[in-house]
Amino acid sequence: MYKQIEYTAKKYGMAVNPDTERIEVVLGKLKVTQGYCPCMPARNDATMCPCLFMRKHKACRCGLYVRDKDA
């Protein structure tokens, strides 16, 4: 799972949050929501992780991804 989120982070010019505890919490919530953003009430293509907001604005509301200082 970590390789997948690292790949996704790089794909969108982001980095994985270095806070491993935060990562575990968000990944647990993503399992419950079946891959949809746990911070958004809607379940649609725009809220599938990584959500449209993160892809568009480079800002992850859940804290799974952070801005990459090297991007």
mmCIF file as gemmi writes it, N, C-alpha and C atoms, coordinates in Angstrom:
data_model
loop_
_atom_site.group_PDB
_atom_site.id
_atom_site.type_symbol
_atom_site.label_atom_id
_atom_site.label_alt_id
_atom_site.label_comp_id
_atom_site.label_asym_id
_atom_site.label_entity_id
_atom_site.label_seq_id
_atom_site.pdbx_PDB_ins_code
_atom_site.Cartn_x
_atom_site.Cartn_y
_atom_site.Cartn_z
_atom_site.occupancy
_atom_site.B_iso_or_equiv
_atom_site.pdbx_formal_charge
_atom_site.auth_seq_id
_atom_site.auth_asym_id
_atom_site.pdbx_PDB_model_num
ATOM 1 N N . MET Axp A 1 ? 0.826 -1.203 0 1 0 ? 1 A 1
ATOM 2 C CA . MET Axp A 1 ? 0 0 0 1 0 ? 1 A 1
ATOM 3 C C . MET Axp A 1 ? 0.863 1.257 0 1 0 ? 1 A 1
ATOM 4 N N . TYR Axp A 2 ? 1.992 1.236 0.723 1 0 ? 2 A 1
ATOM 5 C CA . TYR Axp A 2 ? 2.853 2.414 0.781 1 0 ? 2 A 1
ATOM 6 C C . TYR Axp A 2 ? 3.433 2.757 -0.585 1 0 ? 2 A 1
ATOM 7 N N . LYS Axp A 3 ? 3.779 1.735 -1.364 1 0 ? 3 A 1
ATOM 8 C CA . LYS Axp A 3 ? 4.329 2.001 -2.703 1 0 ? 3 A 1
ATOM 9 C C . LYS Axp A 3 ? 3.282 2.697 -3.568 1 0 ? 3 A 1
ATOM 10 N N . GLN Axp A 4 ? 2.036 2.301 -3.42 1 0 ? 4 A 1
ATOM 11 C CA . GLN Axp A 4 ? 0.96 2.912 -4.199 1 0 ? 4 A 1
ATOM 12 C C . GLN Axp A 4 ? 0.779 4.382 -3.818 1 0 ? 4 A 1
ATOM 13 N N . ILE Axp A 5 ? 0.775 4.698 -2.536 1 0 ? 5 A 1
ATOM 14 C CA . ILE Axp A 5 ? 0.58 6.104 -2.162 1 0 ? 5 A 1
ATOM 15 C C . ILE Axp A 5 ? 1.811 6.939 -2.507 1 0 ? 5 A 1
ATOM 16 N N . GLU Axp A 6 ? 2.995 6.336 -2.464 1 0 ? 6 A 1
ATOM 17 C CA . GLU Axp A 6 ? 4.197 7.058 -2.892 1 0 ? 6 A 1
ATOM 18 C C . GLU Axp A 6 ? 4.137 7.358 -4.386 1 0 ? 6 A 1
ATOM 19 N N . TYR Axp A 7 ? 3.706 6.374 -5.172 1 0 ? 7 A 1
ATOM 20 C CA . TYR Axp A 7 ? 3.566 6.567 -6.616 1 0 ? 7 A 1
ATOM 21 C C . TYR Axp A 7 ? 2.546 7.676 -6.906 1 0 ? 7 A 1
ATOM 22 N N . THR Axp A 8 ? 1.409 7.614 -6.232 1 0 ? 8 A 1
ATOM 23 C CA . THR Axp A 8 ? 0.361 8.612 -6.433 1 0 ? 8 A 1
ATOM 24 C C . THR Axp A 8 ? 0.845 9.996 -6.037 1 0 ? 8 A 1
ATOM 25 N N . ALA Axp A 9 ? 1.554 10.086 -4.94 1 0 ? 9 A 1
ATOM 26 C CA . ALA Axp A 9 ? 2.08 11.378 -4.491 1 0 ? 9 A 1
ATOM 27 C C . ALA Axp A 9 ? 2.982 11.983 -5.559 1 0 ? 9 A 1
ATOM 28 N N . LYS Axp A 10 ? 3.898 11.204 -6.06 1 0 ? 10 A 1
ATOM 29 C CA . LYS Axp A 10 ? 4.828 11.698 -7.092 1 0 ? 10 A 1
ATOM 30 C C . LYS Axp A 10 ? 4.089 12.077 -8.364 1 0 ? 10 A 1
ATOM 31 N N . LYS Axp A 11 ? 3.103 11.288 -8.73 1 0 ? 11 A 1
ATOM 32 C CA . LYS Axp A 11 ? 2.332 11.542 -9.947 1 0 ? 11 A 1
ATOM 33 C C . LYS Axp A 11 ? 1.681 12.93 -9.919 1 0 ? 11 A 1
ATOM 34 N N . TYR Axp A 12 ? 1.259 13.369 -8.752 1 0 ? 12 A 1
ATOM 35 C CA . TYR Axp A 12 ? 0.576 14.651 -8.624 1 0 ? 12 A 1
ATOM 36 C C . TYR Axp A 12 ? 1.453 15.742 -8.01 1 0 ? 12 A 1
ATOM 37 N N . GLY Axp A 13 ? 2.761 15.51 -7.959 1 0 ? 13 A 1
ATOM 38 C CA . GLY Axp A 13 ? 3.672 16.529 -7.444 1 0 ? 13 A 1
ATOM 39 C C . GLY Axp A 13 ? 3.56 16.746 -5.95 1 0 ? 13 A 1
ATOM 40 N N . MET Axp A 14 ? 3.189 15.694 -5.248 1 0 ? 14 A 1
ATOM 41 C CA . MET Axp A 14 ? 3.029 15.756 -3.796 1 0 ? 14 A 1
ATOM 42 C C . MET Axp A 14 ? 4.017 14.79 -3.155 1 0 ? 14 A 1
ATOM 43 N N . ALA Axp A 15 ? 3.995 14.737 -1.844 1 0 ? 15 A 1
ATOM 44 C CA . ALA Axp A 15 ? 4.797 13.79 -1.081 1 0 ? 15 A 1
ATOM 45 C C . ALA Axp A 15 ? 3.876 13.126 -0.06 1 0 ? 15 A 1
ATOM 46 N N . VAL Axp A 16 ? 4.263 11.955 0.392 1 0 ? 16 A 1
ATOM 47 C CA . VAL Axp A 16 ? 3.509 11.277 1.442 1 0 ? 16 A 1
ATOM 48 C C . VAL Axp A 16 ? 3.843 11.964 2.762 1 0 ? 16 A 1
ATOM 49 N N . ASN Axp A 17 ? 2.85 12.191 3.559 1 0 ? 17 A 1
ATOM 50 C CA . ASN Axp A 17 ? 3.035 12.822 4.861 1 0 ? 17 A 1
ATOM 51 C C . ASN Axp A 17 ? 4.062 12.014 5.672 1 0 ? 17 A 1
ATOM 52 N N . PRO Axp A 18 ? 5.079 12.662 6.224 1 0 ? 18 A 1
ATOM 53 C CA . PRO Axp A 18 ? 6.075 11.922 7.007 1 0 ? 18 A 1
ATOM 54 C C . PRO Axp A 18 ? 5.545 11.418 8.354 1 0 ? 18 A 1
ATOM 55 N N . ASP Axp A 19 ? 4.377 11.867 8.748 1 0 ? 19 A 1
ATOM 56 C CA . ASP Axp A 19 ? 3.762 11.444 10.007 1 0 ? 19 A 1
ATOM 57 C C . ASP Axp A 19 ? 3.111 10.071 9.803 1 0 ? 19 A 1
ATOM 58 N N . THR Axp A 20 ? 3.835 9.003 10.16 1 0 ? 20 A 1
ATOM 59 C CA . THR Axp A 20 ? 3.35 7.643 9.912 1 0 ? 20 A 1
ATOM 60 C C . THR Axp A 20 ? 2.058 7.336 10.672 1 0 ? 20 A 1
ATOM 61 N N . GLU Axp A 21 ? 1.879 7.942 11.82 1 0 ? 21 A 1
ATOM 62 C CA . GLU Axp A 21 ? 0.639 7.727 12.577 1 0 ? 21 A 1
ATOM 63 C C . GLU Axp A 21 ? -0.551 8.286 11.791 1 0 ? 21 A 1
ATOM 64 N N . ARG Axp A 22 ? -0.369 9.439 11.198 1 0 ? 22 A 1
ATOM 65 C CA . ARG Axp A 22 ? -1.423 10.055 10.388 1 0 ? 22 A 1
ATOM 66 C C . ARG Axp A 22 ? -1.736 9.18 9.168 1 0 ? 22 A 1
ATOM 67 N N . ILE Axp A 23 ? -0.693 8.649 8.541 1 0 ? 23 A 1
ATOM 68 C CA . ILE Axp A 23 ? -0.876 7.78 7.382 1 0 ? 23 A 1
ATOM 69 C C . ILE Axp A 23 ? -1.728 6.57 7.763 1 0 ? 23 A 1
ATOM 70 N N . GLU Axp A 24 ? -1.406 5.937 8.874 1 0 ? 24 A 1
ATOM 71 C CA . GLU Axp A 24 ? -2.147 4.756 9.319 1 0 ? 24 A 1
ATOM 72 C C . GLU Axp A 24 ? -3.619 5.088 9.57 1 0 ? 24 A 1
ATOM 73 N N . VAL Axp A 25 ? -3.892 6.232 10.187 1 0 ? 25 A 1
ATOM 74 C CA . VAL Axp A 25 ? -5.273 6.645 10.452 1 0 ? 25 A 1
ATOM 75 C C . VAL Axp A 25 ? -6.032 6.831 9.143 1 0 ? 25 A 1
ATOM 76 N N . VAL Axp A 26 ? -5.442 7.565 8.213 1 0 ? 26 A 1
ATOM 77 C CA . VAL Axp A 26 ? -6.109 7.827 6.935 1 0 ? 26 A 1
ATOM 78 C C . VAL Axp A 26 ? -6.291 6.532 6.145 1 0 ? 26 A 1
ATOM 79 N N . LEU Axp A 27 ? -5.278 5.68 6.094 1 0 ? 27 A 1
ATOM 80 C CA . LEU Axp A 27 ? -5.414 4.417 5.369 1 0 ? 27 A 1
ATOM 81 C C . LEU Axp A 27 ? -6.525 3.553 5.97 1 0 ? 27 A 1
ATOM 82 N N . GLY Axp A 28 ? -6.648 3.569 7.29 1 0 ? 28 A 1
ATOM 83 C CA . GLY Axp A 28 ? -7.738 2.836 7.946 1 0 ? 28 A 1
ATOM 84 C C . GLY Axp A 28 ? -9.099 3.374 7.529 1 0 ? 28 A 1
ATOM 85 N N . LYS Axp A 29 ? -9.206 4.697 7.46 1 0 ? 29 A 1
ATOM 86 C CA . LYS Axp A 29 ? -10.469 5.318 7.042 1 0 ? 29 A 1
ATOM 87 C C . LYS Axp A 29 ? -10.754 5.032 5.571 1 0 ? 29 A 1
ATOM 88 N N . LEU Axp A 30 ? -9.711 4.997 4.744 1 0 ? 30 A 1
ATOM 89 C CA . LEU Axp A 30 ? -9.898 4.694 3.318 1 0 ? 30 A 1
ATOM 90 C C . LEU Axp A 30 ? -10.413 3.275 3.118 1 0 ? 30 A 1
ATOM 91 N N . LYS Axp A 31 ? -10.006 2.348 3.986 1 0 ? 31 A 1
ATOM 92 C CA . LYS Axp A 31 ? -10.53 0.982 3.905 1 0 ? 31 A 1
ATOM 93 C C . LYS Axp A 31 ? -12.03 0.975 4.191 1 0 ? 31 A 1
ATOM 94 N N . VAL Axp A 32 ? -12.426 1.741 5.204 1 0 ? 32 A 1
ATOM 95 C CA . VAL Axp A 32 ? -13.836 1.809 5.588 1 0 ? 32 A 1
ATOM 96 C C . VAL Axp A 32 ? -14.675 2.435 4.474 1 0 ? 32 A 1
ATOM 97 N N . THR Axp A 33 ? -14.14 3.475 3.826 1 0 ? 33 A 1
ATOM 98 C CA . THR Axp A 33 ? -14.88 4.189 2.773 1 0 ? 33 A 1
ATOM 99 C C . THR Axp A 33 ? -14.67 3.584 1.398 1 0 ? 33 A 1
ATOM 100 N N . GLN Axp A 34 ? -13.967 2.472 1.337 1 0 ? 34 A 1
ATOM 101 C CA . GLN Axp A 34 ? -13.684 1.751 0.091 1 0 ? 34 A 1
ATOM 102 C C . GLN Axp A 34 ? -12.943 2.628 -0.927 1 0 ? 34 A 1
ATOM 103 N N . GLY Axp A 35 ? -11.993 3.426 -0.43 1 0 ? 35 A 1
ATOM 104 C CA . GLY Axp A 35 ? -11.138 4.216 -1.305 1 0 ? 35 A 1
ATOM 105 C C . GLY Axp A 35 ? -11.602 5.631 -1.564 1 0 ? 35 A 1
ATOM 106 N N . TYR Axp A 36 ? -12.749 6.001 -1.037 1 0 ? 36 A 1
ATOM 107 C CA . TYR Axp A 36 ? -13.23 7.369 -1.196 1 0 ? 36 A 1
ATOM 108 C C . TYR Axp A 36 ? -12.665 8.24 -0.082 1 0 ? 36 A 1
ATOM 109 N N . CYS Axp A 37 ? -12.478 9.506 -0.382 1 0 ? 37 A 1
ATOM 110 C CA . CYS Axp A 37 ? -11.917 10.446 0.592 1 0 ? 37 A 1
ATOM 111 C C . CYS Axp A 37 ? -12.741 10.422 1.878 1 0 ? 37 A 1
ATOM 112 N N . PRO Axp A 38 ? -12.111 10.105 2.999 1 0 ? 38 A 1
ATOM 113 C CA . PRO Axp A 38 ? -12.859 10.055 4.255 1 0 ? 38 A 1
ATOM 114 C C . PRO Axp A 38 ? -13.241 11.439 4.78 1 0 ? 38 A 1
ATOM 115 N N . CYS Axp A 39 ? -12.736 12.483 4.171 1 0 ? 39 A 1
ATOM 116 C CA . CYS Axp A 39 ? -13.038 13.85 4.603 1 0 ? 39 A 1
ATOM 117 C C . CYS Axp A 39 ? -14.215 14.462 3.846 1 0 ? 39 A 1
ATOM 118 N N . MET Axp A 40 ? -14.71 13.732 2.855 1 0 ? 40 A 1
ATOM 119 C CA . MET Axp A 40 ? -15.8 14.237 2.027 1 0 ? 40 A 1
ATOM 120 C C . MET Axp A 40 ? -17.026 13.335 2.192 1 0 ? 40 A 1
ATOM 121 N N . PRO Axp A 41 ? -18.208 13.918 2.329 1 0 ? 41 A 1
ATOM 122 C CA . PRO Axp A 41 ? -19.403 13.082 2.522 1 0 ? 41 A 1
ATOM 123 C C . PRO Axp A 41 ? -19.865 12.377 1.252 1 0 ? 41 A 1
ATOM 124 N N . ALA Axp A 42 ? -19.606 12.956 0.081 1 0 ? 42 A 1
ATOM 125 C CA . ALA Axp A 42 ? -20.067 12.366 -1.181 1 0 ? 42 A 1
ATOM 126 C C . ALA Axp A 42 ? -19.186 11.189 -1.578 1 0 ? 42 A 1
ATOM 127 N N . ARG Axp A 43 ? -19.766 10.263 -2.303 1 0 ? 43 A 1
ATOM 128 C CA . ARG Axp A 43 ? -19.031 9.114 -2.833 1 0 ? 43 A 1
ATOM 129 C C . ARG Axp A 43 ? -19.213 9.102 -4.34 1 0 ? 43 A 1
ATOM 130 N N . ASN Axp A 44 ? -18.26 9.705 -5.062 1 0 ? 44 A 1
ATOM 131 C CA . ASN Axp A 44 ? -18.321 9.769 -6.518 1 0 ? 44 A 1
ATOM 132 C C . ASN Axp A 44 ? -16.905 9.867 -7.071 1 0 ? 44 A 1
ATOM 133 N N . ASP Axp A 45 ? -16.777 9.999 -8.38 1 0 ? 45 A 1
ATOM 134 C CA . ASP Axp A 45 ? -15.451 10.042 -9.004 1 0 ? 45 A 1
ATOM 135 C C . ASP Axp A 45 ? -14.58 11.171 -8.456 1 0 ? 45 A 1
ATOM 136 N N . ALA Axp A 46 ? -15.19 12.283 -8.104 1 0 ? 46 A 1
ATOM 137 C CA . ALA Axp A 46 ? -14.438 13.433 -7.6 1 0 ? 46 A 1
ATOM 138 C C . ALA Axp A 46 ? -13.894 13.206 -6.191 1 0 ? 46 A 1
ATOM 139 N N . THR Axp A 47 ? -14.449 12.235 -5.471 1 0 ? 47 A 1
ATOM 140 C CA . THR Axp A 47 ? -13.993 11.995 -4.106 1 0 ? 47 A 1
ATOM 141 C C . THR Axp A 47 ? -13.21 10.693 -3.954 1 0 ? 47 A 1
ATOM 142 N N . MET Axp A 48 ? -12.925 10.016 -5.065 1 0 ? 48 A 1
ATOM 143 C CA . MET Axp A 48 ? -12.081 8.823 -5.007 1 0 ? 48 A 1
ATOM 144 C C . MET Axp A 48 ? -10.65 9.281 -4.733 1 0 ? 48 A 1
ATOM 145 N N . CYS Axp A 49 ? -10.005 8.679 -3.773 1 0 ? 49 A 1
ATOM 146 C CA . CYS Axp A 49 ? -8.648 9.082 -3.385 1 0 ? 49 A 1
ATOM 147 C C . CYS Axp A 49 ? -7.648 8.741 -4.478 1 0 ? 49 A 1
ATOM 148 N N . PRO Axp A 50 ? -6.822 9.682 -4.887 1 0 ? 50 A 1
ATOM 149 C CA . PRO Axp A 50 ? -6.754 11.062 -4.435 1 0 ? 50 A 1
ATOM 150 C C . PRO Axp A 50 ? -7.907 11.869 -5.045 1 0 ? 50 A 1
ATOM 151 N N . CYS Axp A 51 ? -8.562 12.635 -4.213 1 0 ? 51 A 1
ATOM 152 C CA . CYS Axp A 51 ? -9.759 13.345 -4.644 1 0 ? 51 A 1
ATOM 153 C C . CYS Axp A 51 ? -9.43 14.464 -5.641 1 0 ? 51 A 1
ATOM 154 N N . LEU Axp A 52 ? -10.445 14.917 -6.322 1 0 ? 52 A 1
ATOM 155 C CA . LEU Axp A 52 ? -10.291 15.963 -7.32 1 0 ? 52 A 1
ATOM 156 C C . LEU Axp A 52 ? -9.702 17.235 -6.703 1 0 ? 52 A 1
ATOM 157 N N . PHE Axp A 53 ? -10.124 17.557 -5.492 1 0 ? 53 A 1
ATOM 158 C CA . PHE Axp A 53 ? -9.594 18.745 -4.81 1 0 ? 53 A 1
ATOM 159 C C . PHE Axp A 53 ? -8.077 18.648 -4.665 1 0 ? 53 A 1
ATOM 160 N N . MET Axp A 54 ? -7.587 17.493 -4.248 1 0 ? 54 A 1
ATOM 161 C CA . MET Axp A 54 ? -6.141 17.312 -4.085 1 0 ? 54 A 1
ATOM 162 C C . MET Axp A 54 ? -5.439 17.37 -5.426 1 0 ? 54 A 1
ATOM 163 N N . ARG Axp A 55 ? -5.998 16.715 -6.419 1 0 ? 55 A 1
ATOM 164 C CA . ARG Axp A 55 ? -5.366 16.709 -7.738 1 0 ? 55 A 1
ATOM 165 C C . ARG Axp A 55 ? -5.319 18.102 -8.347 1 0 ? 55 A 1
ATOM 166 N N . LYS Axp A 56 ? -6.347 18.861 -8.121 1 0 ? 56 A 1
ATOM 167 C CA . LYS Axp A 56 ? -6.454 20.192 -8.729 1 0 ? 56 A 1
ATOM 168 C C . LYS Axp A 56 ? -5.672 21.262 -7.961 1 0 ? 56 A 1
ATOM 169 N N . HIS Axp A 57 ? -5.77 21.234 -6.639 1 0 ? 57 A 1
ATOM 170 C CA . HIS Axp A 57 ? -5.196 22.296 -5.808 1 0 ? 57 A 1
ATOM 171 C C . HIS Axp A 57 ? -3.924 21.889 -5.067 1 0 ? 57 A 1
ATOM 172 N N . LYS Axp A 58 ? -3.519 20.631 -5.215 1 0 ? 58 A 1
ATOM 173 C CA . LYS Axp A 58 ? -2.342 20.12 -4.508 1 0 ? 58 A 1
ATOM 174 C C . LYS Axp A 58 ? -2.449 20.365 -2.997 1 0 ? 58 A 1
ATOM 175 N N . ALA Axp A 59 ? -3.62 20.014 -2.472 1 0 ? 59 A 1
ATOM 176 C CA . ALA Axp A 59 ? -3.886 20.162 -1.044 1 0 ? 59 A 1
ATOM 177 C C . ALA Axp A 59 ? -4.763 18.997 -0.599 1 0 ? 59 A 1
ATOM 178 N N . CYS Axp A 60 ? -4.222 18.144 0.242 1 0 ? 60 A 1
ATOM 179 C CA . CYS Axp A 60 ? -4.954 16.978 0.731 1 0 ? 60 A 1
ATOM 180 C C . CYS Axp A 60 ? -5.602 17.323 2.069 1 0 ? 60 A 1
ATOM 181 N N . ARG Axp A 61 ? -6.906 17.286 2.097 1 0 ? 61 A 1
ATOM 182 C CA . ARG Axp A 61 ? -7.653 17.625 3.315 1 0 ? 61 A 1
ATOM 183 C C . ARG Axp A 61 ? -7.457 16.592 4.42 1 0 ? 61 A 1
ATOM 184 N N . CYS Axp A 62 ? -7.178 15.365 4.049 1 0 ? 62 A 1
ATOM 185 C CA . CYS Axp A 62 ? -7.01 14.286 5.032 1 0 ? 62 A 1
ATOM 186 C C . CYS Axp A 62 ? -5.623 14.271 5.666 1 0 ? 62 A 1
ATOM 187 N N . GLY Axp A 63 ? -4.659 14.836 4.966 1 0 ? 63 A 1
ATOM 188 C CA . GLY Axp A 63 ? -3.304 14.836 5.483 1 0 ? 63 A 1
ATOM 189 C C . GLY Axp A 63 ? -2.479 13.639 5.044 1 0 ? 63 A 1
ATOM 190 N N . LEU Axp A 64 ? -2.992 12.838 4.113 1 0 ? 64 A 1
ATOM 191 C CA . LEU Axp A 64 ? -2.22 11.709 3.608 1 0 ? 64 A 1
ATOM 192 C C . LEU Axp A 64 ? -1.065 12.213 2.745 1 0 ? 64 A 1
ATOM 193 N N . TYR Axp A 65 ? -1.346 13.238 1.958 1 0 ? 65 A 1
ATOM 194 C CA . TYR Axp A 65 ? -0.34 13.836 1.083 1 0 ? 65 A 1
ATOM 195 C C . TYR Axp A 65 ? -0.035 15.261 1.532 1 0 ? 65 A 1
ATOM 196 N N . VAL Axp A 66 ? 1.202 15.657 1.342 1 0 ? 66 A 1
ATOM 197 C CA . VAL Axp A 66 ? 1.635 17.024 1.633 1 0 ? 66 A 1
ATOM 198 C C . VAL Axp A 66 ? 2.363 17.562 0.4 1 0 ? 66 A 1
ATOM 199 N N . ARG Axp A 67 ? 2.523 18.843 0.328 1 0 ? 67 A 1
ATOM 200 C CA . ARG Axp A 67 ? 3.225 19.426 -0.812 1 0 ? 67 A 1
ATOM 201 C C . ARG Axp A 67 ? 4.681 18.971 -0.799 1 0 ? 67 A 1
ATOM 202 N N . ASP Axp A 68 ? 5.162 18.617 -1.976 1 0 ? 68 A 1
ATOM 203 C CA . ASP Axp A 68 ? 6.546 18.186 -2.131 1 0 ? 68 A 1
ATOM 204 C C . ASP Axp A 68 ? 7.416 19.404 -2.316 1 0 ? 68 A 1
ATOM 205 N N . LYS Axp A 69 ? 8.362 19.586 -1.439 1 0 ? 69 A 1
ATOM 206 C CA . LYS Axp A 69 ? 9.252 20.759 -1.505 1 0 ? 69 A 1
ATOM 207 C C . LYS Axp A 69 ? 10.109 20.739 -2.765 1 0 ? 69 A 1
ATOM 208 N N . ASP Axp A 70 ? 10.302 19.557 -3.352 1 0 ? 70 A 1
ATOM 209 C CA . ASP Axp A 70 ? 11.137 19.436 -4.544 1 0 ? 70 A 1
ATOM 210 C C . ASP Axp A 70 ? 10.359 19.559 -5.848 1 0 ? 70 A 1
ATOM 211 N N . ALA Axp A 71 ? 9.029 19.572 -5.756 1 0 ? 71 A 1
ATOM 212 C CA . ALA Axp A 71 ? 8.204 19.609 -6.982 1 0 ? 71 A 1
ATOM 213 C C . ALA Axp A 71 ? 8.123 21.024 -7.542 1 0 ? 71 A 1
